[in-house]
Each structure stands twice: as structure tokens, then as C-alpha cells.
Amino acid sequence: MDNALYADTYVATLLKEQQPRFRFQAQSPAEFDAWQTAFRQELETLLGIPRIRARATGDLAPVCHGQVRLEDHIRETWTIQSEPGYAVPFFLLRPLEQSGPLPLVLTPHGHGKDGKDTYAGIYRDENGHASIAEGERDVALQAVRAGYVAIAMDQRGFTVTKFKQDIVDDKNNSCQRMQMHAFLFGRTLIGERCWDISRLIDYAATRPEIDSSRIAITGNSGGGTTSLFAAAVETRIGVAVPGSYFCTFADSIAAVSHCACNYVPGILELGEMYDVAGLIAPRPFMAVAGREDPIFPLKGVREAFDKLRQVYTVAGVPERCQLFLGDGGHRYYKADVWPFMDRWLKGASGQA
């Protein structure tokens, strides 16, 4: 069979032909500001966020479902209304000893079956415990033990937010169905998850324990996706640390089989992933990646980082753009995360 008939060939051809409208070319602060303003608006529209915002109400309708006092923190269980017909389930973790408002770390999870439980360090059995330990997956628990308030939410399509039949059938997630349904209404699942993050920030502003002027986001894999896109469109997020996601679309999403929730129709007509990440500048950004990650290859990670560093250089803050590489595969690597968070959220003293 002629190779020209394979899907690989036409995808590669399309990638070569792309001339993204918002490929970063700014040379001055003024050009940088103009590029960000126009690109962010177009990205929000592509994600479907204006459509979601138009039907949302101001009422968060927060409901507390209980709290547990643990050895070194308190874990509260909540839901808030994100938009009519949908509520976000989440844990709020706060240190036992807290003398004033603390910075907030939002921790969207990846494609594990247990959602926010994993990030809060909750496991069903010893296998679950081992999985969390090996992959350093208890991200929200790490955050609260590092001296932050943490919010660990169930991302749309997981645990109790799945379609009812998917819960009955014990499916891992409802990502594909929810993405296809989002498309029917001119939305995307990434856009919906980003909107939920914004609503959680609205809620955080009501809590006296939280300093809502100091907010970070970090998550792994699917949580890395949300971390990057949410920080790109939500400027109240001050620090972004996506794990096992930052790469080029060409080397990852367009080259390797991924969950349907990773796809945004027309995104490459706007820009590459490093252009999207450029919307976070000049706010601090650190990509966390595994050298042996098969679905977000190191070649694409390095290329994306080099391109993003150029954006931060034009913004005048190249030191705020960092890359940490772990010696392993597709997982979270915490070693540099909390020192980076401390530097930008707590200052040189390391004190909140």
C-alpha cells in the first residue's frame, strides 16, 4: 500500500503546513502585551469558556459535607456550583497550626481512578498506597505539609462526576463521552475544567484561611493539562507547575494516542503548546517531566521549553521559567516543586 494513504502521512503534512496565528514573534514589551491580550481572548473562545460564563450564576452554593482532623492537617469535604446542573466536589486541606492566611495550591489530578482521593493521600489498599508513594501522587498532601492550603478537586469525568451509567459500569472515567457532549454545545472538556478552577478561586476568596493574592496550580498528566491551560486563561493564578504534560503538541498530542480530553479543535491554528504556556508569562512557570516519559517525549519537552524561555526573555524574566527533569517515566516528581513554590509564594525567607 502507498504510504501516502496512511493517516501518519497526512497528519505530518498538516503539521508542516500550519502557520499559527499567534506564534510568538514579539520583540518588545508592548508587542508582548498586545500578543497576550489577543491570544488569550481567542483561546478562551476556542475552549468554550465564554459560553460557560454566559450561563453561570454568581451563586457558588457551597455545601460542606464534613471534615476530618488528621495528624497534621484538617481535611474538609465540599461542593460548589460551577454552573447550573454541575457541582465541583473537592477537598480543602489546611494545616492544624495556622496563624494567618496562607497561599493556596490548586491540585487537579490526572487519569487515576480515585481522583481527588489520591491527591489527598487517601488509598483503598496497600497497592493504592504503594502506587501513591512510588509516583509521589499525593500532591495536595505534599502542599499542606509544605505550609499551604490545598484544594484537591475531582476533575470533570472522574469519580462521582462521571455519567451515571459509567459509574454503574465502574469505568475509569467519562472523558470521551463528556468531550463529545461538550463539542455539541461549542465547548471543550479542557475549557470546562478550567472554568471549574476559576470557580474554586472564587470560593477561595471567601475563606479567611486563604490569601487569594497568592495562588499556585500543579498537577500531573491530565492535571498538568489543566494546570497549564487554567493558568493561561486565569490570571489570578500566580504560579504554574504542570507535571508530565508540557511538550509540543506535534510530539505528544498529535503523535501519540491520548485520552480524548486532551484535544481542542483548531488549537494548532492558534499556536503550539509553548505559545499557550507563554500566556502565563511573566508569572513563574516550571515544567516537570520524566526523561523516559513515552507519551510526552523528552525531545518535545526540550523544544517547548527552549521556545517558552524565549517568551520569558522578551517579558524580561527568564529566571521565572524553569524545567525539572526526573529520572523516570510518566509520573509526578516533587523534588523541585516545593522549593520553587516557596521561592515565589513565600519569598526568600520561605515563610508564608
C-alpha positions in Angstrom: 0.0 0.0 0.0 1.2 3.5 -0.8 2.4 5.2 2.4 0.6 8.4 1.3 -2.6 6.6 2.2 -1.7 6.2 5.9 -3.0 8.6 8.4 0.5 9.3 9.7 1.4 11.0 6.4 -1.4 13.4 6.2 -1.1 14.4 9.9 2.7 15.1 9.4 1.8 17.1 6.3 -0.8 19.2 8.2 1.7 19.9 10.9 4.3 21.2 8.4 1.6 23.4 6.8 0.5 25.0 10.0 1.0 28.8 10.3 -0.3 29.5 13.8 -1.9 32.9 14.1 -0.4 33.5 17.5 3.0 32.1 17.0 5.2 34.1 19.4 7.1 36.8 17.5 7.1 39.8 19.9 10.3 41.7 20.3 9.2 44.3 22.8 7.1 44.6 26.0 4.4 46.4 24.1 4.2 43.8 21.4 4.3 41.1 24.1 1.3 42.7 25.9 -0.7 43.0 22.7 0.1 39.4 21.7 -1.1 38.1 25.1 -4.3 40.1 25.1 -5.4 39.0 21.7 -4.3 35.4 22.1 -5.9 34.9 25.5 -9.2 36.1 24.2 -9.1 33.8 21.2 -8.0 30.8 23.4 -10.9 31.3 25.8 -13.3 31.4 22.9 -11.8 28.2 21.4 -12.1 26.4 24.8 -15.7 27.5 25.0 -15.3 29.5 28.3 -17.4 32.5 27.2 -20.3 30.1 26.5 -19.9 28.6 30.0 -19.5 32.0 31.7 -22.7 33.3 30.0 -24.9 30.7 31.7 -23.2 30.6 35.0 -24.6 32.4 38.1 -22.8 34.2 40.8 -24.1 31.8 43.5 -21.4 29.2 44.4 -23.9 27.5 46.7 -21.1 26.0 48.8 -22.1 22.9 50.9 -19.8 21.4 53.5 -20.1 17.6 53.7 -17.9 17.2 56.7 -14.3 17.5 58.0 -11.7 15.2 59.5 -8.9 16.2 61.8 -5.8 14.3 60.9 -2.3 14.2 62.4 -1.0 17.4 60.8 -3.9 18.9 58.9 -7.7 19.2 58.6 -9.4 17.8 55.5 -12.8 19.4 54.7 -15.1 18.0 52.0 -17.1 20.5 49.9 -19.1 21.0 46.8 -19.7 24.3 45.0 -21.9 25.1 42.0 -19.7 25.7 38.9 -22.6 26.3 36.6 -26.3 25.3 36.6 -26.5 21.5 36.6 -22.9 20.9 37.7 -21.2 20.9 41.1 -17.5 20.5 41.8 -16.6 18.1 44.6 -13.3 19.0 46.4 -11.2 18.6 49.5 -9.8 21.6 51.2 -6.7 20.7 53.3 -5.3 23.2 55.8 -2.6 22.9 58.4 -3.5 22.3 62.0 -1.4 25.2 63.1 -2.2 28.3 61.2 -1.8 31.8 62.5 -3.0 33.8 59.4 -4.0 33.5 55.7 -1.8 31.1 53.7 -1.1 30.8 49.9 -3.4 28.4 48.1 -2.2 25.5 45.9 -4.8 24.0 43.5 -4.1 20.4 42.6 -6.0 19.0 39.7 -5.5 15.2 39.4 -4.7 13.0 36.4 -6.4 9.9 35.0 -6.2 7.7 38.1 -9.5 6.1 39.0 -9.6 7.6 42.5 -9.4 11.3 41.6 -9.0 13.7 44.4 -8.6 10.9 47.0 -5.2 10.1 45.5 -4.0 13.7 45.7 -5.2 13.9 49.3 -3.2 10.8 50.2 -6.3 8.5 50.6 -5.9 4.9 49.4 -8.1 1.9 49.4 -5.5 -0.8 50.0 -1.8 -1.4 50.1 -1.5 -1.5 46.3 -3.0 2.0 46.3 -0.6 3.1 49.0 2.4 1.8 47.0 1.2 3.5 43.8 0.9 6.9 45.6 4.3 6.5 47.2 6.1 5.3 44.0 4.7 8.1 41.8 4.6 10.9 44.5 0.9 11.3 43.6 -0.3 12.8 46.9 0.2 16.3 45.6 -2.4 18.1 47.8 -1.0 16.3 50.9 2.5 17.5 49.9 1.2 21.0 49.6 -0.4 21.2 53.0 2.7 19.7 54.6 4.8 22.3 52.9 2.7 25.0 54.6 0.0 25.8 52.1 -3.8 25.5 52.0 -4.5 23.0 49.2 -7.6 22.3 47.2 -7.9 18.9 45.5 -10.9 18.7 43.2 -12.5 15.9 41.3 -12.0 16.9 37.7 -15.0 16.5 35.4 -15.4 13.0 34.1 -14.0 11.2 37.2 -15.4 9.5 40.3 -18.8 10.9 41.2 -18.8 13.4 38.2 -18.9 10.6 35.7 -22.0 9.7 33.7 -24.4 7.6 35.8 -24.0 4.5 33.6 -20.2 4.8 33.7 -20.4 4.8 37.5 -22.6 1.7 37.4 -20.2 0.0 34.9 -17.2 1.1 37.1 -15.5 2.8 34.1 -12.3 4.7 34.9 -13.7 7.9 33.5 -16.2 9.6 31.3 -13.7 11.7 29.4 -14.6 10.7 25.9 -18.3 11.0 26.3 -18.1 14.3 28.1 -15.7 15.7 25.5 -18.1 14.7 22.7 -21.1 16.2 24.5 -19.1 19.4 25.1 -18.4 19.6 21.4 -22.2 19.6 20.8 -22.5 22.8 22.7 -19.5 24.6 21.4 -17.4 23.8 24.4 -14.4 21.6 25.3 -13.7 19.5 28.4 -10.5 21.4 29.0 -12.5 24.6 29.0 -15.0 23.2 31.4 -12.2 22.0 33.8 -10.5 25.5 33.5 -13.9 27.1 34.4 -14.2 24.9 37.5 -10.7 26.1 38.6 -11.9 29.7 38.3 -14.9 28.9 40.4 -12.8 27.3 43.0 -10.7 30.5 43.1 -13.9 32.5 43.6 -14.7 30.2 46.5 -11.1 30.5 47.9 -11.6 34.3 48.1 -14.4 33.7 50.7 -12.1 31.8 53.1 -10.2 33.8 55.7 -7.6 31.0 55.9 -6.5 31.7 52.3 -4.5 34.5 50.9 -6.1 34.7 47.5 -3.5 37.0 46.2 -1.0 34.1 46.3 -2.3 31.1 44.3 -0.5 28.3 42.5 -1.6 25.3 40.5 0.1 22.0 40.0 -1.0 18.6 38.8 0.3 15.6 36.9 -0.7 14.3 33.4 -4.3 15.3 32.9 -3.8 17.5 36.0 -0.8 19.0 34.2 -3.1 19.8 31.2 -5.5 21.7 33.4 -2.6 23.4 35.2 -1.2 24.8 32.0 -4.5 25.8 30.3 -6.1 27.2 33.5 -3.0 29.4 34.3 -3.0 30.5 30.6 -6.6 31.9 30.8 -6.9 32.6 34.6 -4.6 35.4 35.6 -5.4 35.1 39.3 -3.1 32.0 39.3 0.3 33.3 40.2 2.5 30.2 39.8 2.1 27.3 37.4 3.8 23.9 37.7 2.4 21.4 35.2 3.7 17.8 35.6 4.1 15.2 32.8 2.3 17.3 30.2 4.4 20.3 28.9 5.7 19.3 25.5 4.9 20.2 21.9 1.5 19.3 20.5 3.4 17.9 17.5 5.5 15.4 19.6 2.7 14.4 22.0 -1.0 15.1 21.4 -0.6 14.9 17.6 1.8 11.9 17.6 0.8 9.6 20.5 -2.6 8.2 21.4 -4.1 10.2 24.2 -7.4 10.5 26.1 -10.0 12.5 24.2 -10.0 15.1 26.9 -6.6 16.4 25.6 -7.9 17.7 22.3 -9.0 21.2 21.5 -10.4 21.6 17.9 -8.3 24.1 16.0 -5.7 24.7 18.7 -2.8 24.4 16.2 -4.3 27.2 14.1 -3.7 29.4 17.1 -0.4 28.2 18.5 1.8 25.4 19.8 1.8 24.4 23.4 4.7 26.7 24.2 2.7 29.6 22.8 -0.2 28.7 25.2 2.2 28.5 28.1 3.5 31.9 27.0 0.2 33.4 28.2 1.4 32.6 31.8 4.4 34.9 31.5 5.7 36.8 33.4 4.2 34.7 36.2 6.6 31.9 37.4 6.3 28.7 35.5 8.1 25.3 36.0 7.6 22.3 33.8 8.1 18.9 35.5 8.8 16.0 33.2 10.2 12.5 33.2 13.2 11.8 30.9 11.6 8.5 29.9 8.0 9.6 29.6 6.8 7.8 26.4 3.7 10.0 25.8 5.3 13.4 26.4 8.7 12.7 24.8 11.8 14.5 26.1 12.7 15.8 22.6 9.4 17.7 22.5 9.7 18.8 26.1 13.1 20.4 25.5 12.0 22.1 22.3 8.9 23.5 24.0 11.0 24.7 26.9 13.5 26.5 24.7 10.7 28.2 22.8 9.0 29.2 26.1 12.2 30.6 27.6 12.3 33.0 24.6 8.9 34.3 25.6 10.0 34.8 29.2 13.2 36.5 28.0 11.1 39.1 26.0 9.0 39.5 29.1 12.2 40.4 31.0 12.0 37.5 33.5 13.8 34.4 32.0 14.7 33.2 35.6 11.0 32.6 36.2 10.8 29.9 33.5 12.3 26.6 34.8 12.4 22.9 33.7 12.9 20.0 36.1 13.6 16.5 34.7 13.0 13.4 36.8 14.9 10.2 36.1 11.9 8.0 35.1 8.7 7.9 33.2 5.2 9.3 33.3 4.7 10.4 36.9 5.0 13.3 39.3 8.4 14.5 40.5 8.2 16.6 43.6 11.8 17.3 44.4 12.0 20.8 42.9 8.3 21.7 43.1 8.1 22.9 46.7 11.3 24.9 46.7 10.1 26.6 43.5 6.7 27.3 45.1 8.3 28.6 48.3 10.5 31.0 46.3 7.6 32.7 44.5 4.8 32.3 47.1 6.7 32.7 50.3 9.7 34.8 49.3 13.3 34.3 50.1 12.6 33.6 53.7 10.4 30.6 52.9 7.8 31.9 55.3 4.2 32.5 54.2 
